[in-house]
């Protein structure tokens, strides 16, 4: 251990240490020789076959049965949609005479995976387009879902499970989460299958996270498994080309099943991900820290407002005036400069920063400053 916290600081920052230890537990083995090669990943989690991807579907529909939380009459396309739907059922009605408080116009979206067959079920998402307050308790009417080519690939219908609720009575209102959007589990039925052919002389494997080292490791693993040094080669950091062996001609499923089960040593870039909104910091195992000196202080400003009433004299003609007087106080915490030597792991960095008495959100600012100063050898991603 490069740092040893005093007993008093260990107690005062016990909670922060637990949080950092849980988030950065993967960094413990960074300083152990050969630890990076100890973990392997199945190829199934690393690559996708190019040309076989999910397809996005969308459609426009109506959610009915709402308890007065639907679109108002100012949303004209909802009234027109109801009039058009009733017209197809043989009921003629003027859109201006439609009352839509129990109906909401929505957009319906879904993801159609590759190799889905006709009759399979899909989960769908529903979101309000107008000014409806809640979709809770509503039922989505028959909605065709189309792809970018304009073809209908699925039909959606079912009860909407809203993501929250919105209740109002006598001028009071209570809402939670997002009641204007929801889901319909297994609410769509596939009507047009998407089944691309796997029977090709060559297959291109696309890496989900492009990396030259990982691509080369994948090619080596494939060549070793197939017993042919020229069966696969890395085209670039994002692609590995595989020649289909003669033994697997006409058997693409068997080849992919064999390749997906291969264990590959996946290499990743050193990265630190921080969230300014929540103060969360997650670091990888290869993050290195250069020698750096850090001084972190805090300036707090408090403003207290108090009402002041100014009244005229007894026989004056002035008016009573209400004013607000503000009292401003500042308090700056003094922190000593702490020198951090080069550390082998982020765990050591977290222990060193605990000496400064910083919280999780302060840790985000310190990491950003260290990256700007060139003392953090890792990619810093702020989300």
Secondary structure by P-SEA (a helix, b strand, c coil): ccccccaaaaaaaaaaaaaaaaaacccccccccccccccccccccccccccbbbbbbbbbbbbcccccccccccaaaaaaaaaaaaaaacbbbbccccccccbbbbbbbbbbcccccccbbbbbbbbbcccccccccbbbcbbbbbcccccccccccccccccccccccccbbbbccccccccccccbbbcbbbbbbccccbbbbbbccccaaaaaaaaaaaaaaaccccccccccccbbbbcccccccccaaaaaaaaaacccccccccbbbbbcccbbbbbccccccccbbbbbbbbbbbbbbbbbbbbccccccbbbbbbbbbbbbbbbbbbcbbbbcccccaaaaaaaaaaacccaaaaaaaaaaaaaaccccbbbbcc
